[in-house]
Amino acid sequence: MEGKIKSIANPRLSLSILSSDDIQRIHTATLDIIETIGVKFPSIKALDIWEENGASVDRNTSVVKISGQIIETALEKAPPVYTLAAQNPAQDLALDGNHVYVGTDGCGVETIDIDSGKKRRSCLKDVEDIARVADYLEQVAFHWVPVSAQDCPAESRGLHELLAIWKNSTKHAQTESIYSEGEAKAAVEMAAVIAGGRESLRKQPILSVMECTVSPLAQDGGSIEAALVGAEAGLPVGFMTMASCAMTGPATLAGNLVVGNAEVLSALALIQLASPGAPVFYAAAQTAMDLRTGAYTGGGPEDFLFGAATNSLSDFYNVPLSMGSFATGAKEPNWQAGIENSLSTLMAAIVMSDMLLGVGLLDGSRIWSFEQMIMDCEIYDIIRKMMEGIAVNDETLALDAIRDVGVGGSFLTQKHTRKHMRNLWLSTLMDRRPYDAWKEKGDDARNWARKKAKEILSTHKPQPLDTKLIQELVRIIESVESESNCS
């Protein structure tokens, strides 16, 4: 399977969730919030950049008030199209508005053990195993660090996780686990070692950086400084808002979009002021608080609408979008997971979100499941096929074949059938057996998914990373740990 990637490209289906007037009103409201209320940037480096560019900076509160003109002028420097590079160039991903790619999601803290079926804390071996399965699956185009390697030191955990991915896959890696300037510098150094130097990395960024905002209307200082390091090195950098209706954002969907938009735009503008022309992307996983528990839902009609609406905003700003679409709130692979992941992915895909996240995660991105990963890939495959639409031309109208068969005949023996039958979608997990066979076997999609994941783990051998490269990457990680111990 090495080198193959399935993506949605140039679809025949489309959806418009916001009118041009709606988008303009959200944009205007966003600039008003940024200028009159401001956004918190708890980083001296960020405050210095804002002050140098004419923003109003309160050093006591770290709140920055920025004019709409500064924001808009900065965003105009962002490139609308660029490539997420892979170690294997055949797996490069063009972020050009014409493709939809799927990746794993990140920062899960628990894993459903593939052998015992029991839930436990996640560890580094989980990161390695997940990367190996994702490397095999055609549907998974890029990696997020899927779960936290909790058996690694906190100060270098994100670096161990990146090494685990690079050792087990040649696909693009996107980290959301680098939260400090020092760790970001080490991650850039590691990526440059693999890419063949800093300039090679700038031309072929095999690593991208995603950071989360802090809703409402704040940034994380360490994350901002890590993003500045990544952007300076030429790595694509994005910021994700997770504003939640009625808790960290207004109860109304439009208001929640404004809060999240203010967080993301202010961060992207900062990156452009610091490194003009740096590749950036918009990221979002907005939701609605569960009114009974206060929990992050990870699925529901609001999530699905946010998935489509946010793409309209990113298109307006002419930057790619990374969108949370899977990562159901269900606690196990079940009907809830199927509904939430199908609808969220369909809504995000039909508006052509560039990157979709969440494959394999349950309980709102807390619990990893190999079974769910395989099932999510089937969901994506169905949607990918639907997005192709129906081609109508002389060949597909099949008039000659229909004339040959006539009334009451069969198309099984037709050359036209042999030519086109393999274009029909075939399930790997949907149960289409006769009732008696289903009842006698007593297994189901979860059994098949678990078996498939085990088979991949036991047989798939990813392209190995050169031993000398691994040694150099380990040295970089150890230097970070040594500095931490000394301090």
C-alpha positions as CSV (number, residue, x, y, z in Angstrom):
1,M,0.0,0.0,0.0
2,E,3.1,2.2,0.4
3,G,2.8,5.5,-1.6
4,K,-0.9,5.4,-2.1
5,I,-3.3,8.0,-0.7
6,K,-7.0,8.3,-1.3
7,S,-8.4,11.9,-1.3
8,I,-11.5,13.6,-2.4
9,A,-10.6,15.7,-5.5
10,N,-12.6,18.0,-7.7
11,P,-16.0,16.8,-6.4
12,R,-19.4,17.1,-8.2
13,L,-21.3,17.8,-5.0
14,S,-21.2,21.1,-3.1
15,L,-22.9,23.0,-0.2
16,S,-23.1,26.6,0.8
17,I,-23.9,27.1,4.5
18,L,-23.3,30.8,4.8
19,S,-24.3,33.6,2.3
20,S,-21.7,36.2,1.3
21,D,-23.6,38.7,3.4
22,D,-23.5,36.3,6.4
23,I,-19.7,35.9,6.0
24,Q,-19.1,39.7,5.7
25,R,-21.2,40.3,8.9
26,I,-19.2,37.7,10.8
27,H,-15.9,39.2,9.5
28,T,-17.0,42.7,10.5
29,A,-18.1,41.6,14.0
30,T,-14.8,39.7,14.4
31,L,-12.7,42.8,13.6
32,D,-14.8,44.8,16.0
33,I,-14.2,42.3,18.8
34,I,-10.4,42.2,18.1
35,E,-10.2,46.0,18.1
36,T,-12.5,46.9,21.0
37,I,-12.2,44.0,23.4
38,G,-8.9,42.5,22.3
39,V,-7.2,39.1,22.5
40,K,-4.8,38.0,25.3
41,F,-1.2,37.1,24.1
42,P,0.7,36.0,27.2
43,S,4.1,36.2,25.5
44,I,6.6,39.0,25.6
45,K,7.8,38.1,22.1
46,A,4.2,38.4,20.7
47,L,3.5,41.6,22.6
48,D,6.7,43.1,21.2
49,I,5.6,42.2,17.6
50,W,2.2,43.7,18.1
51,E,3.6,46.9,19.6
52,E,6.1,47.3,16.7
53,N,3.2,47.0,14.3
54,G,0.9,49.6,15.8
55,A,-1.4,47.6,18.0
56,S,-2.5,48.7,21.5
57,V,-0.7,46.5,24.0
58,D,-1.5,46.3,27.7
59,R,1.6,44.8,29.3
60,N,-0.2,44.2,32.6
61,T,-3.0,42.1,31.2
62,S,-1.2,40.9,28.0
63,V,-4.4,41.9,26.1
64,V,-3.8,43.3,22.6
65,K,-6.3,45.5,20.7
66,I,-5.7,45.4,17.0
67,S,-7.2,47.5,14.3
68,G,-9.0,45.7,11.5
69,Q,-6.6,47.3,9.0
70,I,-3.6,45.6,10.7
71,I,-5.4,42.2,10.7
72,E,-6.5,42.4,7.1
73,T,-3.2,43.7,5.7
74,A,-1.3,40.9,7.6
75,L,-3.6,38.2,6.3
76,E,-3.2,39.3,2.7
77,K,0.4,38.0,2.9
78,A,-0.6,34.4,3.7
79,P,-0.2,32.0,0.7
80,P,-3.5,30.5,-0.4
81,V,-1.9,27.4,-1.8
82,Y,1.0,25.3,-0.7
83,T,2.1,21.6,-0.1
84,L,2.4,19.5,3.0
85,A,5.5,17.4,2.1
86,A,6.1,13.8,3.0
87,Q,9.3,11.8,3.3
88,N,7.9,9.9,0.3
89,P,7.2,12.6,-2.4
90,A,4.4,10.5,-3.8
91,Q,2.5,11.2,-0.6
92,D,2.9,15.0,-0.7
93,L,-0.5,16.8,-0.1
94,A,-1.5,19.8,-2.2
95,L,-3.5,22.2,-0.1
96,D,-5.1,23.9,-3.1
97,G,-8.8,23.9,-2.3
98,N,-9.5,21.0,-4.6
99,H,-8.6,18.1,-2.2
100,V,-9.9,16.8,1.1
101,Y,-7.4,14.7,3.2
102,V,-8.0,12.7,6.3
103,G,-5.7,12.5,9.3
104,T,-5.6,11.0,12.7
105,D,-6.5,13.3,15.7
106,G,-4.4,14.1,18.7
107,C,-3.7,14.2,22.4
108,G,-5.9,11.2,23.4
109,V,-4.9,10.1,26.9
110,E,-6.3,6.6,26.9
111,T,-6.2,3.6,24.6
112,I,-8.6,0.6,24.1
113,D,-5.9,-2.1,24.1
114,I,-6.2,-4.1,20.8
115,D,-5.5,-7.4,22.5
116,S,-7.3,-7.2,25.9
117,G,-10.1,-4.8,24.9
118,K,-9.5,-2.9,28.2
119,K,-9.1,0.8,28.5
120,R,-5.7,2.0,29.8
121,R,-3.4,5.0,29.7
122,S,-1.7,5.7,26.4
123,C,2.0,5.3,25.9
124,L,4.7,5.7,23.3
125,K,4.2,2.2,21.8
126,D,0.6,3.2,21.0
127,V,2.0,6.2,19.0
128,E,4.3,3.8,17.1
129,D,1.5,1.2,16.4
130,I,-1.0,3.8,15.3
131,A,1.5,5.4,13.0
132,R,2.3,2.0,11.4
133,V,-1.4,1.2,10.8
134,A,-2.0,4.8,9.5
135,D,1.0,4.3,7.2
136,Y,-0.7,1.3,5.6
137,L,-4.2,2.8,5.2
138,E,-4.8,4.6,2.0
139,Q,-7.5,6.7,3.5
140,V,-5.2,8.3,6.1
141,A,-3.2,11.0,4.3
142,F,-1.3,12.5,7.2
143,H,-0.6,12.1,10.9
144,W,-1.5,14.0,13.9
145,V,0.2,12.7,17.0
146,P,-2.8,10.5,18.0
147,V,-2.3,9.9,21.7
148,S,0.0,11.2,24.5
149,A,3.1,9.2,25.2
150,Q,2.6,9.4,28.9
151,D,5.6,7.2,29.7
152,C,7.9,9.9,28.3
153,P,9.2,13.0,30.1
154,A,6.8,15.9,29.8
155,E,9.5,18.3,28.6
156,S,10.3,16.1,25.6
157,R,7.1,14.1,25.1
158,G,6.2,15.8,21.9
159,L,9.6,15.1,20.4
160,H,9.4,11.4,21.3
161,E,6.0,11.2,19.6
162,L,7.3,12.8,16.4
163,L,10.2,10.3,16.3
164,A,7.7,7.5,16.8
165,I,5.8,8.6,13.7
166,W,8.8,9.2,11.5
167,K,10.2,5.8,12.4
168,N,6.9,4.1,11.3
169,S,5.6,6.2,8.4
170,T,6.7,8.2,5.4
171,K,3.6,10.4,5.4
172,H,3.4,14.0,6.5
173,A,3.4,14.6,10.2
174,Q,1.4,17.5,11.9
175,T,2.1,18.0,15.6
176,E,-0.2,19.6,18.1
177,S,1.9,18.5,21.0
178,I,4.7,21.1,20.9
179,Y,3.9,23.8,23.4
180,S,7.2,25.7,24.0
181,E,9.8,27.6,22.1
182,G,12.6,25.2,23.2
183,E,10.7,22.1,22.2
184,A,9.7,23.7,18.9
185,K,13.4,24.5,18.1
186,A,14.3,20.9,18.7
187,A,11.4,19.7,16.5
188,V,12.6,21.9,13.7
189,E,16.1,20.6,14.1
190,M,14.8,17.0,13.9
191,A,12.7,17.7,10.8
192,A,15.7,19.4,9.2
193,V,17.9,16.3,9.9
194,I,15.3,14.1,8.0
195,A,14.7,16.6,5.2
196,G,18.5,17.1,4.6
197,G,19.0,20.6,6.0
198,R,17.1,23.8,6.9
199,E,16.8,25.0,3.3
200,S,15.5,21.5,2.2
201,L,13.0,21.6,5.0
202,R,11.8,25.0,3.9
203,K,11.2,23.7,0.4
204,Q,9.8,20.4,1.5
205,P,8.2,20.9,4.9
206,I,7.7,17.3,6.2
207,L,6.4,18.7,9.5
208,S,3.6,21.2,10.2
209,V,2.6,22.8,13.5
210,M,-0.9,23.2,14.9
211,E,-1.6,25.0,18.2
212,C,-4.8,25.5,20.1
213,T,-6.2,28.9,21.2
214,V,-7.7,29.4,24.6
215,S,-11.3,30.3,24.4
216,P,-12.7,32.8,24.9
217,L,-10.4,35.3,23.2
218,A,-6.9,34.2,24.4
219,Q,-3.8,32.5,23.2
220,D,-1.4,30.2,25.1
221,G,2.0,31.8,25.4
222,G,4.1,28.7,24.9
223,S,2.1,27.7,21.9
224,I,2.4,31.1,20.3
225,E,6.2,31.1,20.7
226,A,6.4,27.5,19.4
227,A,4.3,28.6,16.3
228,L,6.7,31.6,15.7
229,V,9.6,29.2,15.7
230,G,7.9,26.9,13.2
231,A,6.9,29.7,10.9
232,E,10.4,31.2,10.9
233,A,11.7,27.8,9.7
234,G,9.1,27.7,6.9
235,L,6.8,25.1,8.4
236,P,3.0,25.5,7.9
237,V,1.4,26.7,11.1
238,G,-2.2,26.7,12.1
239,F,-4.3,27.6,15.1
240,M,-7.4,25.7,16.3
241,T,-10.3,27.2,18.1
242,M,-12.5,24.9,20.2
243,A,-15.0,27.5,21.4
244,S,-18.0,25.8,22.9
245,C,-21.5,27.2,22.8
246,A,-22.8,28.4,26.2
247,M,-19.4,27.9,28.0
248,T,-16.4,29.3,26.2
249,G,-18.4,31.0,23.5
250,P,-21.9,32.5,23.1
251,A,-24.9,30.1,23.0
252,T,-25.6,31.2,19.5
253,L,-23.8,29.6,16.6
254,A,-23.0,32.9,14.9
255,G,-21.6,34.4,18.1
256,N,-19.5,31.3,18.7
257,L,-18.1,31.7,15.2
258,V,-17.1,35.3,15.9
259,V,-15.2,34.3,19.1
260,G,-13.4,31.5,17.4
261,N,-12.7,33.6,14.3
262,A,-11.2,36.4,16.5
263,E,-8.8,33.9,18.2
264,V,-7.7,32.3,14.9
265,L,-7.3,35.5,12.9
266,S,-5.4,37.3,15.5
267,A,-2.9,34.4,15.8
268,L,-2.5,34.0,12.0
269,A,-2.0,37.8,11.6
270,L,0.8,37.7,14.3
271,I,2.5,34.9,12.3
272,Q,2.4,37.0,9.1
273,L,3.8,40.0,10.9
274,A,6.7,38.0,12.2
275,S,7.3,35.9,9.1
276,P,5.5,37.5,6.0
277,G,4.4,34.9,3.5
278,A,4.7,32.0,5.9
279,P,2.2,29.1,5.1
280,V,-0.6,29.2,7.6
281,F,-3.9,27.4,8.0
282,Y,-7.2,28.0,9.9
283,A,-8.2,25.2,12.2
284,A,-11.5,24.6,14.1
285,A,-13.3,22.1,16.2
286,Q,-16.1,24.2,17.6
287,T,-19.0,22.5,19.4
288,A,-21.8,23.1,21.9
289,M,-21.6,22.4,25.6
290,D,-23.8,19.5,26.7
291,L,-26.4,21.4,28.8
292,R,-26.8,18.6,31.3
293,T,-23.2,17.9,32.1
294,G,-21.2,20.8,30.7
295,A,-19.1,18.3,28.7
296,Y,-17.5,18.8,25.3
297,T,-19.9,16.9,23.0
298,G,-17.7,15.9,20.1
299,G,-20.8,15.5,17.9
300,G,-24.3,17.0,17.2
301,P,-26.0,19.3,14.8
302,E,-24.1,22.3,16.0
303,D,-20.7,20.5,15.3
304,F,-21.9,19.6,11.8
305,L,-22.9,23.1,11.0
306,F,-19.7,24.5,12.4
307,G,-17.8,22.1,10.1
308,A,-19.4,23.6,7.0
309,A,-19.5,27.2,8.2
310,T,-15.8,27.4,9.2
311,N,-14.8,26.4,5.7
312,S,-16.7,29.3,4.3
313,L,-14.7,31.6,6.6
314,S,-11.3,30.0,5.7
315,D,-12.2,30.4,2.0
316,F,-13.0,34.1,2.7
317,Y,-9.6,34.6,4.1
318,N,-8.0,32.5,1.4
319,V,-6.2,30.0,3.6
320,P,-6.5,26.2,4.0
321,L,-8.7,24.7,6.7
322,S,-8.0,21.9,9.2
323,M,-11.3,20.7,10.6
324,G,-12.3,18.4,13.4
325,S,-14.8,16.0,11.8
326,F,-14.5,12.5,13.4
327,A,-13.6,12.2,17.1
328,T,-17.1,11.2,18.1
329,G,-18.4,11.7,21.6
330,A,-19.4,8.0,21.8
331,K,-17.5,5.9,24.3
332,E,-17.2,2.9,22.0
333,P,-17.6,2.1,18.3
334,N,-21.4,2.0,18.1
335,W,-24.4,3.6,16.3
336,Q,-23.7,7.0,17.9
337,A,-20.1,7.0,16.6
338,G,-21.4,6.0,13.1
339,I,-24.0,8.8,13.0
340,E,-21.7,11.5,14.4
341,N,-18.7,10.7,12.3
342,S,-20.7,10.2,9.1
343,L,-22.6,13.5,9.3
344,S,-19.7,15.6,10.6
345,T,-17.4,14.2,7.8
346,L,-20.0,14.6,5.1
347,M,-20.7,18.2,6.1
348,A,-16.9,19.1,6.2
349,A,-16.1,17.2,3.0
350,I,-18.9,18.6,0.9
351,V,-17.6,22.1,1.5
352,M,-14.1,20.9,0.6
353,S,-12.3,21.4,4.0
354,D,-8.6,20.7,3.2
355,M,-7.8,18.6,6.2
356,L,-10.2,16.5,8.3
357,L,-9.2,15.2,11.7
358,G,-10.3,12.7,14.3
359,V,-9.9,9.2,12.8
360,G,-9.8,6.6,15.5
361,L,-10.7,8.7,18.6
362,L,-13.7,8.3,20.9
363,D,-15.2,10.2,23.8
364,G,-14.4,13.6,22.3
365,S,-10.8,12.9,21.4
366,R,-9.9,11.2,24.8
367,I,-9.9,7.5,23.9
368,W,-8.1,5.8,21.0
369,S,-9.6,2.7,19.3
370,F,-8.1,0.8,16.5
371,E,-11.5,-0.6,15.7
372,Q,-12.9,2.9,15.3
373,M,-9.9,3.9,13.2
374,I,-10.7,1.2,10.6
375,M,-14.4,2.0,10.7
376,D,-13.8,5.7,10.3
377,C,-11.8,4.9,7.2
378,E,-14.8,3.1,5.8
379,I,-17.0,6.1,6.5
380,Y,-14.6,8.3,4.7
381,D,-14.4,5.9,1.8
382,I,-18.2,6.0,1.4
383,I,-18.2,9.8,1.5
384,R,-15.3,10.0,-0.9
385,K,-17.3,7.9,-3.4
386,M,-20.4,10.0,-3.0
387,M,-18.4,13.1,-3.6
388,E,-17.6,11.8,-7.1
389,G,-21.2,12.3,-8.0
390,I,-22.6,10.9,-11.2
391,A,-20.7,11.3,-14.5
392,V,-23.0,11.6,-17.5
393,N,-21.5,11.1,-20.9
394,D,-21.7,8.7,-23.9
395,E,-19.8,6.0,-22.2
396,T,-21.7,6.1,-18.9
397,L,-25.1,6.3,-20.5
398,A,-24.4,2.8,-21.7
399,L,-26.9,2.9,-24.6
400,D,-25.1,0.2,-26.6
401,A,-25.1,-2.2,-23.6
402,I,-28.7,-1.5,-22.9
403,R,-29.6,-2.3,-26.6
404,D,-27.6,-5.5,-26.5
405,V,-29.3,-6.8,-23.4
406,G,-32.8,-5.6,-24.3
407,V,-35.9,-6.4,-22.3
408,G,-35.5,-8.9,-19.4
409,G,-31.9,-9.8,-20.0
410,S,-28.8,-9.6,-17.8
411,F,-25.8,-7.2,-17.9
412,L,-23.4,-9.7,-16.3
413,T,-21.8,-10.8,-19.5
414,Q,-21.5,-7.4,-21.1
415,K,-18.0,-6.0,-21.9
416,H,-19.3,-2.7,-20.6
417,T,-20.0,-4.3,-17.3
418,R,-16.5,-5.8,-17.1
419,K,-15.0,-2.4,-18.0
420,H,-16.9,-0.4,-15.3
421,M,-17.8,-2.9,-12.5
422,R,-14.7,-2.2,-10.5
423,N,-15.7,1.4,-10.2
424,L,-18.6,0.3,-8.0
425,W,-17.9,0.8,-4.3
426,L,-17.2,-2.4,-2.3
427,S,-17.6,-2.4,1.5
428,T,-15.1,-4.1,3.8
429,L,-17.1,-3.6,7.1
430,M,-20.7,-3.2,6.0
431,D,-22.5,-6.4,6.8
432,R,-24.2,-7.5,3.5
433,R,-24.4,-11.3,4.2
434,P,-27.6,-13.2,4.0
435,Y,-29.5,-13.3,7.3
436,D,-28.8,-16.9,8.0
437,A,-25.0,-16.5,7.4
438,W,-25.0,-13.5,9.7
439,K,-26.9,-15.3,12.5
440,E,-24.6,-18.4,12.2
441,K,-21.3,-16.5,12.3
442,G,-22.2,-14.2,15.2
443,D,-19.5,-11.6,14.3
444,D,-19.8,-8.0,13.2
445,A,-17.9,-5.0,11.9
446,R,-16.0,-4.4,15.2
447,N,-14.6,-8.0,15.0
448,W,-13.6,-7.4,11.4
449,A,-12.1,-4.0,12.2
450,R,-10.0,-5.4,15.1
451,K,-8.9,-8.3,12.9
452,K,-7.8,-5.9,10.2
453,A,-5.8,-3.7,12.5
454,K,-4.1,-6.8,14.1
455,E,-3.2,-8.1,10.6
456,I,-1.7,-4.7,9.6
457,L,0.3,-4.6,12.8
458,S,1.7,-8.1,12.3
459,T,2.5,-7.8,8.6
460,H,3.1,-4.2,7.5
461,K,6.7,-3.1,7.5
462,P,7.0,0.6,6.9
463,Q,10.0,2.0,5.0
464,P,12.6,2.2,7.7
465,L,14.3,5.4,8.8
466,D,18.1,5.4,8.4
467,T,19.8,4.2,11.7
468,K,22.2,7.2,11.7
469,L,19.3,9.6,11.4
470,I,17.5,7.9,14.3
471,Q,20.7,8.3,16.4
472,E,20.9,12.0,15.6
473,L,17.2,12.5,16.4
474,V,17.6,10.7,19.7
475,R,20.6,12.9,20.5
476,I,18.5,16.0,19.9
477,I,15.8,14.7,22.3
478,E,18.4,13.8,24.9
479,S,19.9,17.3,24.7
480,V,16.4,18.8,25.5
481,E,16.0,16.5,28.4
482,S,19.5,17.3,29.7
483,E,18.9,21.0,29.6
484,S,15.6,20.5,31.4
485,N,17.3,18.5,34.2
486,C,20.0,21.1,34.6
487,S,17.5,23.9,34.9
